[in-house]
Amino acid sequence: MLTVLITGGAGFIGRYVAKALVEKGYRVRVLDSLIEQVHGARTAPTGLPAEVEFIRGDVRDEAAVSRALKGADYVIHLAAEVGVGQSMYAIERYVSVNDHGTAVLFQALIDNPVKRVVVASSMSIYGEGLYVDEEGAPAENVLRLPRVGNGSWDPLDAKGRPLRPAPTPEWKQPTLASVYALTKYVQERLTLTVAPAYGMEGVALRLWNAYGPGQALSNPYTGVLAIFASRLHNGRAPMIFEDGNQRRDFVHVEDVARAFVLAMEHPAAAGGVFNVGSGQDRSVSEVASLLAAAMGRPGIAPEITGKARIGDIRHCIADISKIQRELGFQPQTRFDDGLAELAAWVAEQEADDKVQAARGELEARGLVA
């Protein structure tokens, strides 16, 4: 029986990946430090299949990582601090966990090599996604100027005309706009650089906005749908920066887990970078309204702040044609069905809404304008 080590495997995505691997007959081992921001005061993981071997340890602890790697055939590297906004002031913490932690992992892998390492990268590395101008010409490396008065939130071309967002393919050059994005790009490049140097295969999955039951509702820096759900569950309006028309791709966590299994198993994945999304985009305000309806709170309209958060991007839409073509990935969860499932799960949970406090942290540091 082949053994898979999942770093950060007690987290939201990790639990679904572990379940998918167990169902396929793999032996699964999880290394996770159970940080309080994600797991609360728990000293043991929840939601992992009973068959999973759990090791509590920090990915920056070389002894713990080496112990976890013993006998492993594959590694799925999910361990990371997650959150664009928080990364802009918790700089040392994000760089330490995400990049030093990945360096420790690969240092240990030199003496404990595996067949393949699959790392969770992020759509955030693109910065602004791909755009096209009014003539249909693609525009890369787009940067937004600060909004002045009633100016446009959207990027403009050289003639002052709004650019139109287009699906972003893997060939688009990164435009790193936050500390979180920087750290995820380093994780990705370390994997794709070091793994083949030591006879291993590396794969990077650039994840869009994952959602589904089990996400940490009391973590104000988690996925946007979980943050919105926490607010709505407490009878409060989801808080949206800018004008709410920024567009994103939301992909169900079970589809994300399937992508990780494909990336680990498929021969064509070796050395590759793949976008993982649903292939459909929606505005953030539309998503907030749809979630409110699914949770039985259609009267709670989102609060549009009209302010920008430093490090955020305007539009980023997933082009998933490469992973569909090369690995056979197909998203299976319809967004309406996923929202209904999420709403039903949230109704049975308790959620400590910390969004206002998180916004205060950002404002106190001048990161909201």
Secondary structure, 3 states (H helix, E strand, C coil): CCEEEEECCCCHHHHHHHHHHHHCCCEEEEEECCCHHHHCCCCCCCCCCCCCEEEECCCCCHHHHHHHHCCCCEEEECCCCCCHHHHCCCHHHHHHHHHHHHHHHHHHHHHCCCCEEEEEEEHHHHCCCCEECCCCCEECCCCCCCCCCCCCCCCECCCCCECEECEECCCCCCCCCCHHHHHHHHHHHHHHHHHHHCCCEEEEEEECEEECCCCCCCCCCCCHHHHHHHHHHCCCCCEECCCCCCEEEEEEHHHHHHHHHHHHHCHHHCCCEEEECCCCEEEHHHHHHHHHHHCCCCCCCCEECCCCECCCCCCCEECCHHHHHHHCCCCCCCHHHHHHHHHHHHCCCCCCCCHHHHHHHHHHCCCEC
